[in-house]
């Protein structure tokens, strides 16, 4: 059994449907949630820095309906697509990698 699951939430704030960009970790053995990264505000634009350079300040923009998967060996969350707030405020056609090695847990 896995110890953790990761969730990139994308559409609820105070029971209102809105676009978010927060990343959470769920620990299965004691059912606890830990905020990993992202904003506590809706409709936040992403911060992407320099292409190909990992940084703790890089954060995906708020979006809905991205496709995502987690690489447990490299501790990376991969996100593709969705609609929401990027530097263009439009549909997302990009791949984003969130390295959990750079986040505080």
C-alpha positions as CSV (number, residue, x, y, z in Angstrom):
1,X,0.0,0.0,0.0
2,X,1.2,3.5,-0.8
3,X,2.0,5.8,2.1
4,X,0.9,9.0,0.3
5,X,-1.3,10.3,-2.4
6,X,-1.0,13.7,-4.0
7,X,-3.8,15.9,-5.3
8,X,-3.7,19.0,-7.4
9,X,-7.0,20.7,-6.6
10,X,-8.5,22.8,-9.2
11,X,-12.0,24.0,-8.6
12,X,-13.4,24.6,-5.1
13,X,-12.9,27.4,-2.7
14,X,-15.2,27.9,0.2
15,X,-17.9,25.8,-1.5
16,X,-17.8,28.0,-4.6
17,X,-16.6,26.6,-7.9
18,X,-13.5,28.5,-8.8
19,X,-10.1,27.7,-10.3
20,X,-7.2,26.9,-7.9
21,X,-3.7,25.7,-8.1
22,X,-2.9,24.1,-4.8
23,X,-1.1,20.8,-4.3
24,X,-1.9,18.6,-1.3
25,X,-0.5,15.4,0.2
26,X,-2.8,12.8,1.8
27,X,-1.1,10.5,4.3
28,X,-3.0,7.2,4.1
29,X,-2.1,5.7,7.5
30,X,-3.6,8.5,9.6
31,X,-5.9,10.2,7.1
32,X,-4.1,13.6,7.3
33,X,-3.8,16.3,4.7
34,X,-0.7,18.5,4.2
35,X,-0.6,21.6,2.0
36,X,2.5,21.3,-0.3
37,X,2.3,24.4,-2.6
38,X,0.1,26.8,-4.5
39,X,-2.0,29.7,-3.6
40,X,-4.9,30.1,-1.3
41,X,-6.5,32.6,-3.8
42,X,-8.6,31.7,-6.8
43,X,-7.7,32.4,-10.4
44,X,-3.9,32.7,-9.8
45,X,-1.6,32.9,-12.8
46,X,1.3,30.5,-12.9
47,X,4.9,31.4,-12.3
48,X,7.2,29.4,-14.6
49,X,10.7,30.9,-14.6
50,X,13.2,29.7,-17.1
51,X,12.3,26.7,-19.3
52,X,14.1,23.6,-18.2
53,X,15.3,25.0,-14.9
54,X,13.7,23.7,-11.7
55,X,12.9,26.3,-9.0
56,X,10.9,26.5,-5.8
57,X,9.2,29.6,-7.2
58,X,7.7,27.8,-10.2
59,X,4.0,27.1,-9.6
60,X,1.4,26.0,-12.2
61,X,-1.4,28.4,-12.8
62,X,-5.0,27.8,-11.7
63,X,-6.8,25.5,-14.0
64,X,-9.6,23.0,-14.4
65,X,-9.5,19.6,-16.0
66,X,-5.8,19.0,-16.4
67,X,-4.5,15.4,-16.9
68,X,-2.0,14.5,-14.3
69,X,0.2,11.6,-13.1
70,X,2.7,11.1,-10.3
71,X,6.2,9.6,-10.8
72,X,7.0,8.1,-7.4
73,X,10.6,7.2,-8.3
74,X,11.5,10.8,-9.2
75,X,8.9,12.4,-6.8
76,X,7.4,14.5,-9.6
77,X,3.8,15.5,-10.4
78,X,3.2,15.9,-14.1
79,X,0.3,18.1,-15.3
80,X,-0.9,18.5,-18.9
81,X,-3.5,20.8,-20.3
82,X,-6.7,22.1,-18.8
83,X,-8.3,25.5,-19.0
84,X,-7.4,28.4,-16.8
85,X,-4.8,30.9,-15.8
86,X,-1.4,30.7,-17.4
87,X,0.6,33.6,-18.8
88,X,-2.1,33.7,-21.6
89,X,-5.2,33.1,-19.5
90,X,-6.5,30.6,-21.9
91,X,-6.6,26.8,-22.6
92,X,-3.4,25.1,-21.5
93,X,-1.5,23.1,-24.0
94,X,1.7,22.7,-22.0
95,X,3.3,20.1,-19.8
96,X,4.3,21.1,-16.3
97,X,6.4,19.1,-13.8
98,X,6.2,19.8,-10.1
99,X,9.2,18.3,-8.3
100,X,8.3,17.4,-4.7
101,X,12.0,17.2,-3.9
102,X,11.9,21.1,-4.0
103,X,8.8,21.5,-1.8
104,X,8.6,21.6,2.0
105,X,6.7,18.7,3.5
